[in-house]
Amino acid sequence: MTEVTVSPKYQIVIPKEIRESMGIVSGQKVQIMSYQGRIEVIPLKPIKQMRGFLKGIDTSVTRENDRI
């Protein structure tokens, strides 16, 4: 577990080994949230990177006949 210090401007630096293992790059957006007494930082993936992540999912929908 790595320890970081909060700057006077309330900023932190994500350690290099964590940035590399999570694939975080400069300028990338992250989501930050408070959860059960801790702070979680979640890297957001660009929409282009999400393309095809549902490949193979069944998208057919059975539709009921129209009612009159």
PDB file with one MODEL, atoms N, CA, C and O in Angstrom:
MODEL        1
ATOM      1  N   MET A   1       0.855  -1.172   0.000  1.00  0.00           N
ATOM      2  CA  MET A   1       0.000   0.000   0.000  1.00  0.00           C
ATOM      3  C   MET A   1       0.899   1.231   0.000  1.00  0.00           C
ATOM      4  O   MET A   1       1.864   1.310   0.759  1.00  0.00           O
ATOM      5  N   THR A   2       0.572   2.177  -0.851  1.00  0.00           N
ATOM      6  CA  THR A   2       1.364   3.388  -0.998  1.00  0.00           C
ATOM      7  C   THR A   2       0.669   4.546  -0.298  1.00  0.00           C
ATOM      8  O   THR A   2      -0.555   4.674  -0.340  1.00  0.00           O
ATOM      9  N   GLU A   3       1.462   5.375   0.338  1.00  0.00           N
ATOM     10  CA  GLU A   3       0.938   6.533   1.056  1.00  0.00           C
ATOM     11  C   GLU A   3       1.260   7.793   0.268  1.00  0.00           C
ATOM     12  O   GLU A   3       2.381   7.952  -0.215  1.00  0.00           O
ATOM     13  N   VAL A   4       0.288   8.694   0.133  1.00  0.00           N
ATOM     14  CA  VAL A   4       0.506   9.974  -0.535  1.00  0.00           C
ATOM     15  C   VAL A   4       0.117  11.093   0.419  1.00  0.00           C
ATOM     16  O   VAL A   4      -0.596  10.872   1.398  1.00  0.00           O
ATOM     17  N   THR A   5       0.592  12.296   0.122  1.00  0.00           N
ATOM     18  CA  THR A   5       0.308  13.456   0.961  1.00  0.00           C
ATOM     19  C   THR A   5      -0.575  14.432   0.195  1.00  0.00           C
ATOM     20  O   THR A   5      -0.374  14.654  -0.999  1.00  0.00           O
ATOM     21  N   VAL A   6      -1.540  15.006   0.875  1.00  0.00           N
ATOM     22  CA  VAL A   6      -2.421  16.007   0.278  1.00  0.00           C
ATOM     23  C   VAL A   6      -1.710  17.357   0.357  1.00  0.00           C
ATOM     24  O   VAL A   6      -1.249  17.761   1.424  1.00  0.00           O
ATOM     25  N   SER A   7      -1.623  18.054  -0.785  1.00  0.00           N
ATOM     26  CA  SER A   7      -0.943  19.350  -0.837  1.00  0.00           C
ATOM     27  C   SER A   7      -1.830  20.430  -0.213  1.00  0.00           C
ATOM     28  O   SER A   7      -3.003  20.182   0.069  1.00  0.00           O
ATOM     29  N   PRO A   8      -1.275  21.629   0.003  1.00  0.00           N
ATOM     30  CA  PRO A   8      -2.095  22.726   0.527  1.00  0.00           C
ATOM     31  C   PRO A   8      -3.284  23.071  -0.377  1.00  0.00           C
ATOM     32  O   PRO A   8      -4.265  23.653   0.085  1.00  0.00           O
ATOM     33  N   LYS A   9      -3.197  22.708  -1.676  1.00  0.00           N
ATOM     34  CA  LYS A   9      -4.308  22.937  -2.606  1.00  0.00           C
ATOM     35  C   LYS A   9      -5.211  21.711  -2.694  1.00  0.00           C
ATOM     36  O   LYS A   9      -6.033  21.615  -3.605  1.00  0.00           O
ATOM     37  N   TYR A  10      -5.069  20.782  -1.767  1.00  0.00           N
ATOM     38  CA  TYR A  10      -5.860  19.544  -1.708  1.00  0.00           C
ATOM     39  C   TYR A  10      -5.639  18.654  -2.933  1.00  0.00           C
ATOM     40  O   TYR A  10      -6.566  17.980  -3.384  1.00  0.00           O
ATOM     41  N   GLN A  11      -4.426  18.649  -3.468  1.00  0.00           N
ATOM     42  CA  GLN A  11      -4.079  17.804  -4.604  1.00  0.00           C
ATOM     43  C   GLN A  11      -3.263  16.616  -4.123  1.00  0.00           C
ATOM     44  O   GLN A  11      -2.573  16.688  -3.106  1.00  0.00           O
ATOM     45  N   ILE A  12      -3.354  15.507  -4.878  1.00  0.00           N
ATOM     46  CA  ILE A  12      -2.511  14.345  -4.605  1.00  0.00           C
ATOM     47  C   ILE A  12      -1.873  13.908  -5.920  1.00  0.00           C
ATOM     48  O   ILE A  12      -2.377  14.231  -6.995  1.00  0.00           O
ATOM     49  N   VAL A  13      -0.771  13.178  -5.835  1.00  0.00           N
ATOM     50  CA  VAL A  13      -0.121  12.607  -7.008  1.00  0.00           C
ATOM     51  C   VAL A  13      -0.342  11.106  -6.954  1.00  0.00           C
ATOM     52  O   VAL A  13      -0.031  10.458  -5.955  1.00  0.00           O
ATOM     53  N   ILE A  14      -0.883  10.556  -8.040  1.00  0.00           N
ATOM     54  CA  ILE A  14      -1.089   9.109  -8.111  1.00  0.00           C
ATOM     55  C   ILE A  14       0.273   8.482  -8.380  1.00  0.00           C
ATOM     56  O   ILE A  14       0.918   8.827  -9.370  1.00  0.00           O
ATOM     57  N   PRO A  15       0.723   7.570  -7.527  1.00  0.00           N
ATOM     58  CA  PRO A  15       2.043   6.964  -7.707  1.00  0.00           C
ATOM     59  C   PRO A  15       2.199   6.291  -9.076  1.00  0.00           C
ATOM     60  O   PRO A  15       1.243   5.751  -9.632  1.00  0.00           O
ATOM     61  N   LYS A  16       3.427   6.338  -9.603  1.00  0.00           N
ATOM     62  CA  LYS A  16       3.732   5.828 -10.941  1.00  0.00           C
ATOM     63  C   LYS A  16       3.297   4.384 -11.131  1.00  0.00           C
ATOM     64  O   LYS A  16       2.698   4.053 -12.154  1.00  0.00           O
ATOM     65  N   GLU A  17       3.586   3.517 -10.166  1.00  0.00           N
ATOM     66  CA  GLU A  17       3.249   2.095 -10.337  1.00  0.00           C
ATOM     67  C   GLU A  17       1.738   1.880 -10.437  1.00  0.00           C
ATOM     68  O   GLU A  17       1.284   0.977 -11.140  1.00  0.00           O
ATOM     69  N   ILE A  18       0.963   2.703  -9.740  1.00  0.00           N
ATOM     70  CA  ILE A  18      -0.501   2.596  -9.817  1.00  0.00           C
ATOM     71  C   ILE A  18      -0.994   3.154 -11.148  1.00  0.00           C
ATOM     72  O   ILE A  18      -1.857   2.555 -11.789  1.00  0.00           O
ATOM     73  N   ARG A  19      -0.447   4.309 -11.572  1.00  0.00           N
ATOM     74  CA  ARG A  19      -0.829   4.882 -12.874  1.00  0.00           C
ATOM     75  C   ARG A  19      -0.572   3.892 -14.001  1.00  0.00           C
ATOM     76  O   ARG A  19      -1.419   3.697 -14.873  1.00  0.00           O
ATOM     77  N   GLU A  20       0.592   3.275 -13.977  1.00  0.00           N
ATOM     78  CA  GLU A  20       0.944   2.334 -15.043  1.00  0.00           C
ATOM     79  C   GLU A  20       0.075   1.083 -15.008  1.00  0.00           C
ATOM     80  O   GLU A  20      -0.358   0.606 -16.057  1.00  0.00           O
ATOM     81  N   SER A  21      -0.185   0.547 -13.825  1.00  0.00           N
ATOM     82  CA  SER A  21      -0.980  -0.681 -13.736  1.00  0.00           C
ATOM     83  C   SER A  21      -2.438  -0.452 -14.132  1.00  0.00           C
ATOM     84  O   SER A  21      -3.100  -1.369 -14.618  1.00  0.00           O
ATOM     85  N   MET A  22      -2.943   0.775 -13.925  1.00  0.00           N
ATOM     86  CA  MET A  22      -4.328   1.095 -14.265  1.00  0.00           C
ATOM     87  C   MET A  22      -4.453   1.735 -15.649  1.00  0.00           C
ATOM     88  O   MET A  22      -5.564   1.959 -16.129  1.00  0.00           O
ATOM     89  N   GLY A  23      -3.325   2.028 -16.288  1.00  0.00           N
ATOM     90  CA  GLY A  23      -3.355   2.631 -17.619  1.00  0.00           C
ATOM     91  C   GLY A  23      -3.816   4.076 -17.618  1.00  0.00           C
ATOM     92  O   GLY A  23      -4.400   4.538 -18.599  1.00  0.00           O
ATOM     93  N   ILE A  24      -3.563   4.796 -16.536  1.00  0.00           N
ATOM     94  CA  ILE A  24      -3.977   6.200 -16.430  1.00  0.00           C
ATOM     95  C   ILE A  24      -2.928   7.072 -17.112  1.00  0.00           C
ATOM     96  O   ILE A  24      -1.730   6.927 -16.866  1.00  0.00           O
ATOM     97  N   VAL A  25      -3.392   7.984 -17.976  1.00  0.00           N
ATOM     98  CA  VAL A  25      -2.485   8.890 -18.679  1.00  0.00           C
ATOM     99  C   VAL A  25      -2.837  10.335 -18.340  1.00  0.00           C
ATOM    100  O   VAL A  25      -3.929  10.627 -17.853  1.00  0.00           O
ATOM    101  N   SER A  26      -1.894  11.227 -18.606  1.00  0.00           N
ATOM    102  CA  SER A  26      -2.084  12.643 -18.326  1.00  0.00           C
ATOM    103  C   SER A  26      -3.291  13.182 -19.085  1.00  0.00           C
ATOM    104  O   SER A  26      -3.440  12.914 -20.277  1.00  0.00           O
ATOM    105  N   GLY A  27      -4.146  13.930 -18.415  1.00  0.00           N
ATOM    106  CA  GLY A  27      -5.328  14.510 -19.030  1.00  0.00           C
ATOM    107  C   GLY A  27      -6.553  13.613 -19.000  1.00  0.00           C
ATOM    108  O   GLY A  27      -7.651  14.044 -19.353  1.00  0.00           O
ATOM    109  N   GLN A  28      -6.372  12.368 -18.580  1.00  0.00           N
ATOM    110  CA  GLN A  28      -7.502  11.435 -18.523  1.00  0.00           C
ATOM    111  C   GLN A  28      -8.433  11.825 -17.379  1.00  0.00           C
ATOM    112  O   GLN A  28      -7.981  12.284 -16.330  1.00  0.00           O
ATOM    113  N   LYS A  29      -9.715  11.644 -17.584  1.00  0.00           N
ATOM    114  CA  LYS A  29     -10.709  11.938 -16.548  1.00  0.00           C
ATOM    115  C   LYS A  29     -10.808  10.753 -15.586  1.00  0.00           C
ATOM    116  O   LYS A  29     -10.697   9.594 -15.986  1.00  0.00           O
ATOM    117  N   VAL A  30     -11.019  11.074 -14.318  1.00  0.00           N
ATOM    118  CA  VAL A  30     -11.259  10.056 -13.302  1.00  0.00           C
ATOM    119  C   VAL A  30     -12.491  10.466 -12.510  1.00  0.00           C
ATOM    120  O   VAL A  30     -12.818  11.649 -12.408  1.00  0.00           O
ATOM    121  N   GLN A  31     -13.154   9.486 -11.964  1.00  0.00           N
ATOM    122  CA  GLN A  31     -14.309   9.742 -11.105  1.00  0.00           C
ATOM    123  C   GLN A  31     -13.822   9.549  -9.675  1.00  0.00           C
ATOM    124  O   GLN A  31     -13.120   8.581  -9.382  1.00  0.00           O
ATOM    125  N   ILE A  32     -14.188  10.460  -8.791  1.00  0.00           N
ATOM    126  CA  ILE A  32     -13.775  10.345  -7.393  1.00  0.00           C
ATOM    127  C   ILE A  32     -15.034  10.335  -6.537  1.00  0.00           C
ATOM    128  O   ILE A  32     -15.950  11.132  -6.740  1.00  0.00           O
ATOM    129  N   MET A  33     -15.060   9.415  -5.577  1.00  0.00           N
ATOM    130  CA  MET A  33     -16.261   9.299  -4.749  1.00  0.00           C
ATOM    131  C   MET A  33     -15.891   8.865  -3.337  1.00  0.00           C
ATOM    132  O   MET A  33     -14.853   8.245  -3.103  1.00  0.00           O
ATOM    133  N   SER A  34     -16.761   9.205  -2.421  1.00  0.00           N
ATOM    134  CA  SER A  34     -16.628   8.777  -1.036  1.00  0.00           C
ATOM    135  C   SER A  34     -17.469   7.523  -0.862  1.00  0.00           C
ATOM    136  O   SER A  34     -18.649   7.510  -1.213  1.00  0.00           O
ATOM    137  N   TYR A  35     -16.864   6.461  -0.320  1.00  0.00           N
ATOM    138  CA  TYR A  35     -17.576   5.193  -0.173  1.00  0.00           C
ATOM    139  C   TYR A  35     -17.138   4.509   1.112  1.00  0.00           C
ATOM    140  O   TYR A  35     -15.965   4.166   1.265  1.00  0.00           O
ATOM    141  N   GLN A  36     -18.053   4.313   2.022  1.00  0.00           N
ATOM    142  CA  GLN A  36     -17.827   3.623   3.291  1.00  0.00           C
ATOM    143  C   GLN A  36     -16.578   4.129   4.020  1.00  0.00           C
ATOM    144  O   GLN A  36     -15.741   3.342   4.462  1.00  0.00           O
ATOM    145  N   GLY A  37     -16.471   5.450   4.135  1.00  0.00           N
ATOM    146  CA  GLY A  37     -15.394   6.052   4.904  1.00  0.00           C
ATOM    147  C   GLY A  37     -14.055   6.118   4.192  1.00  0.00           C
ATOM    148  O   GLY A  37     -13.031   6.350   4.834  1.00  0.00           O
ATOM    149  N   ARG A  38     -14.040   5.921   2.883  1.00  0.00           N
ATOM    150  CA  ARG A  38     -12.783   6.019   2.137  1.00  0.00           C
ATOM    151  C   ARG A  38     -13.035   6.766   0.830  1.00  0.00           C
ATOM    152  O   ARG A  38     -14.180   6.943   0.414  1.00  0.00           O
ATOM    153  N   ILE A  39     -11.958   7.201   0.192  1.00  0.00           N
ATOM    154  CA  ILE A  39     -12.039   7.895  -1.087  1.00  0.00           C
ATOM    155  C   ILE A  39     -11.618   6.920  -2.172  1.00  0.00           C
ATOM    156  O   ILE A  39     -10.574   6.276  -2.067  1.00  0.00           O
ATOM    157  N   GLU A  40     -12.435   6.813  -3.218  1.00  0.00           N
ATOM    158  CA  GLU A  40     -12.110   5.935  -4.338  1.00  0.00           C
ATOM    159  C   GLU A  40     -11.936   6.773  -5.596  1.00  0.00           C
ATOM    160  O   GLU A  40     -12.734   7.669  -5.873  1.00  0.00           O
ATOM    161  N   VAL A  41     -10.889   6.476  -6.351  1.00  0.00           N
ATOM    162  CA  VAL A  41     -10.607   7.143  -7.615  1.00  0.00           C
ATOM    163  C   VAL A  41     -10.764   6.105  -8.710  1.00  0.00           C
ATOM    164  O   VAL A  41     -10.065   5.092  -8.718  1.00  0.00           O
ATOM    165  N   ILE A  42     -11.687   6.356  -9.639  1.00  0.00           N
ATOM    166  CA  ILE A  42     -12.002   5.382 -10.681  1.00  0.00           C
ATOM    167  C   ILE A  42     -11.675   5.992 -12.038  1.00  0.00           C
ATOM    168  O   ILE A  42     -12.284   6.989 -12.427  1.00  0.00           O
ATOM    169  N   PRO A  43     -10.712   5.404 -12.772  1.00  0.00           N
ATOM    170  CA  PRO A  43     -10.398   5.949 -14.098  1.00  0.00           C
ATOM    171  C   PRO A  43     -11.552   5.727 -15.067  1.00  0.00           C
ATOM    172  O   PRO A  43     -12.116   4.635 -15.132  1.00  0.00           O
ATOM    173  N   LEU A  44     -11.898   6.768 -15.820  1.00  0.00           N
ATOM    174  CA  LEU A  44     -12.958   6.671 -16.815  1.00  0.00           C
ATOM    175  C   LEU A  44     -12.334   6.342 -18.164  1.00  0.00           C
ATOM    176  O   LEU A  44     -11.313   6.917 -18.542  1.00  0.00           O
ATOM    177  N   LYS A  45     -12.947   5.421 -18.880  1.00  0.00           N
ATOM    178  CA  LYS A  45     -12.439   5.035 -20.192  1.00  0.00           C
ATOM    179  C   LYS A  45     -13.129   5.870 -21.260  1.00  0.00           C
ATOM    180  O   LYS A  45     -14.324   6.148 -21.153  1.00  0.00           O
ATOM    181  N   PRO A  46     -12.384   6.276 -22.295  1.00  0.00           N
ATOM    182  CA  PRO A  46     -13.010   7.023 -23.385  1.00  0.00           C
ATOM    183  C   PRO A  46     -14.045   6.164 -24.105  1.00  0.00           C
ATOM    184  O   PRO A  46     -13.927   4.939 -24.136  1.00  0.00           O
ATOM    185  N   ILE A  47     -15.050   6.802 -24.679  1.00  0.00           N
ATOM    186  CA  ILE A  47     -16.115   6.092 -25.384  1.00  0.00           C
ATOM    187  C   ILE A  47     -15.538   5.214 -26.492  1.00  0.00           C
ATOM    188  O   ILE A  47     -16.002   4.091 -26.689  1.00  0.00           O
ATOM    189  N   LYS A  48     -14.541   5.704 -27.214  1.00  0.00           N
ATOM    190  CA  LYS A  48     -13.946   4.922 -28.302  1.00  0.00           C
ATOM    191  C   LYS A  48     -13.356   3.616 -27.783  1.00  0.00           C
ATOM    192  O   LYS A  48     -13.393   2.603 -28.480  1.00  0.00           O
ATOM    193  N   GLN A  49     -12.820   3.628 -26.587  1.00  0.00           N
ATOM    194  CA  GLN A  49     -12.234   2.420 -26.010  1.00  0.00           C
ATOM    195  C   GLN A  49     -13.315   1.414 -25.610  1.00  0.00           C
ATOM    196  O   GLN A  49     -13.040   0.217 -25.524  1.00  0.00           O
ATOM    197  N   MET A  50     -14.526   1.881 -25.366  1.00  0.00           N
ATOM    198  CA  MET A  50     -15.621   1.002 -24.962  1.00  0.00           C
ATOM    199  C   MET A  50     -16.275   0.305 -26.152  1.00  0.00           C
ATOM    200  O   MET A  50     -17.080  -0.609 -25.971  1.00  0.00           O
ATOM    201  N   ARG A  51     -15.937   0.728 -27.358  1.00  0.00           N
ATOM    202  CA  ARG A  51     -16.554   0.160 -28.559  1.00  0.00           C
ATOM    203  C   ARG A  51     -16.322  -1.347 -28.623  1.00  0.00           C
ATOM    204  O   ARG A  51     -15.190  -1.821 -28.527  1.00  0.00           O
ATOM    205  N   GLY A  52     -17.409  -2.082 -28.785  1.00  0.00           N
ATOM    206  CA  GLY A  52     -17.319  -3.528 -28.936  1.00  0.00           C
ATOM    207  C   GLY A  52     -17.300  -4.311 -27.636  1.00  0.00           C
ATOM    208  O   GLY A  52     -17.159  -5.533 -27.675  1.00  0.00           O
ATOM    209  N   PHE A  53     -17.436  -3.662 -26.481  1.00  0.00           N
ATOM    210  CA  PHE A  53     -17.362  -4.412 -25.231  1.00  0.00           C
ATOM    211  C   PHE A  53     -18.584  -5.294 -25.002  1.00  0.00           C
ATOM    212  O   PHE A  53     -18.564  -6.160 -24.128  1.00  0.00           O
ATOM    213  N   LEU A  54     -19.641  -5.087 -25.773  1.00  0.00           N
ATOM    214  CA  LEU A  54     -20.833  -5.939 -25.666  1.00  0.00           C
ATOM    215  C   LEU A  54     -20.900  -6.965 -26.798  1.00  0.00           C
ATOM    216  O   LEU A  54     -21.957  -7.542 -27.057  1.00  0.00           O
ATOM    217  N   LYS A  55     -19.774  -7.189 -27.467  1.00  0.00           N
ATOM    218  CA  LYS A  55     -19.744  -8.118 -28.585  1.00  0.00           C
ATOM    219  C   LYS A  55     -20.230  -9.494 -28.130  1.00  0.00           C
ATOM    220  O   LYS A  55     -19.799 -10.014 -27.101  1.00  0.00           O
ATOM    221  N   GLY A  56     -21.127 -10.064 -28.911  1.00  0.00           N
ATOM    222  CA  GLY A  56     -21.625 -11.394 -28.606  1.00  0.00           C
ATOM    223  C   GLY A  56     -22.878 -11.409 -27.751  1.00  0.00           C
ATOM    224  O   GLY A  56     -23.458 -12.473 -27.535  1.00  0.00           O
ATOM    225  N   ILE A  57     -23.310 -10.257 -27.258  1.00  0.00           N
ATOM    226  CA  ILE A  57     -24.502 -10.222 -26.416  1.00  0.00           C
ATOM    227  C   ILE A  57     -25.748 -10.390 -27.298  1.00  0.00           C
ATOM    228  O   ILE A  57     -25.793  -9.892 -28.423  1.00  0.00           O
ATOM    229  N   ASP A  58     -26.733 -11.083 -26.785  1.00  0.00           N
ATOM    230  CA  ASP A  58     -27.972 -11.315 -27.522  1.00  0.00           C
ATOM    231  C   ASP A  58     -28.831 -10.053 -27.459  1.00  0.00           C
ATOM    232  O   ASP A  58     -29.303  -9.669 -26.389  1.00  0.00           O
ATOM    233  N   THR A  59     -29.030  -9.416 -28.603  1.00  0.00           N
ATOM    234  CA  THR A  59     -29.807  -8.175 -28.641  1.00  0.00           C
ATOM    235  C   THR A  59     -31.205  -8.377 -29.218  1.00  0.00           C
ATOM    236  O   THR A  59     -31.941  -7.412 -29.425  1.00  0.00           O
ATOM    237  N   SER A  60     -31.567  -9.629 -29.476  1.00  0.00           N
ATOM    238  CA  SER A  60     -32.906  -9.874 -30.011  1.00  0.00           C
ATOM    239  C   SER A  60     -33.939  -9.710 -28.895  1.00  0.00           C
ATOM    240  O   SER A  60     -33.726 -10.130 -27.757  1.00  0.00           O
ATOM    241  N   VAL A  61     -35.041  -9.100 -29.248  1.00  0.00           N
ATOM    242  CA  VAL A  61     -36.108  -8.847 -28.283  1.00  0.00           C
ATOM    243  C   VAL A  61     -37.383  -9.481 -28.825  1.00  0.00           C
ATOM    244  O   VAL A  61     -37.777  -9.231 -29.964  1.00  0.00           O
ATOM    245  N   THR A  62     -38.018 -10.300 -28.002  1.00  0.00           N
ATOM    246  CA  THR A  62     -39.300 -10.860 -28.427  1.00  0.00           C
ATOM    247  C   THR A  62     -40.379  -9.832 -28.129  1.00  0.00           C
ATOM    248  O   THR A  62     -40.517  -9.348 -27.006  1.00  0.00           O
ATOM    249  N   ARG A  63     -41.124  -9.521 -29.150  1.00  0.00           N
ATOM    250  CA  ARG A  63     -42.133  -8.480 -29.020  1.00  0.00           C
ATOM    251  C   ARG A  63     -43.516  -9.109 -29.050  1.00  0.00           C
ATOM    252  O   ARG A  63     -43.802  -9.990 -29.861  1.00  0.00           O
ATOM    253  N   GLU A  64     -44.358  -8.641 -28.156  1.00  0.00           N
ATOM    254  CA  GLU A  64     -45.737  -9.117 -28.140  1.00  0.00           C
ATOM    255  C   GLU A  64     -46.480  -8.569 -29.351  1.00  0.00           C
ATOM    256  O   GLU A  64     -46.135  -7.511 -29.878  1.00  0.00           O
ATOM    257  N   ASN A  65     -47.508  -9.302 -29.789  1.00  0.00           N
ATOM    258  CA  ASN A  65     -48.352  -8.816 -30.872  1.00  0.00           C
ATOM    259  C   ASN A  65     -49.095  -7.572 -30.421  1.00  0.00           C
ATOM    260  O   ASN A  65     -49.407  -7.406 -29.242  1.00  0.00           O
ATOM    261  N   ASP A  66     -49.372  -6.698 -31.386  1.00  0.00           N
ATOM    262  CA  ASP A  66     -50.133  -5.486 -31.076  1.00  0.00           C
ATOM    263  C   ASP A  66     -51.526  -5.856 -30.597  1.00  0.00           C
ATOM    264  O   ASP A  66     -52.153  -6.781 -31.115  1.00  0.00           O
ATOM    265  N   ARG A  67     -51.996  -5.130 -29.611  1.00  0.00           N
ATOM    266  CA  ARG A  67     -53.342  -5.375 -29.083  1.00  0.00           C
ATOM    267  C   ARG A  67     -54.319  -4.375 -29.684  1.00  0.00           C
ATOM    268  O   ARG A  67     -54.000  -3.197 -29.848  1.00  0.00           O
ATOM    269  N   ILE A  68     -55.493  -4.853 -30.003  1.00  0.00           N
ATOM    270  CA  ILE A  68     -56.505  -3.952 -30.581  1.00  0.00           C
ATOM    271  C   ILE A  68     -57.674  -3.863 -29.639  1.00  0.00           C
ATOM    272  O   ILE A  68     -58.643  -3.159 -29.923  1.00  0.00           O
TER     273      ILE A  68
ENDMDL
END
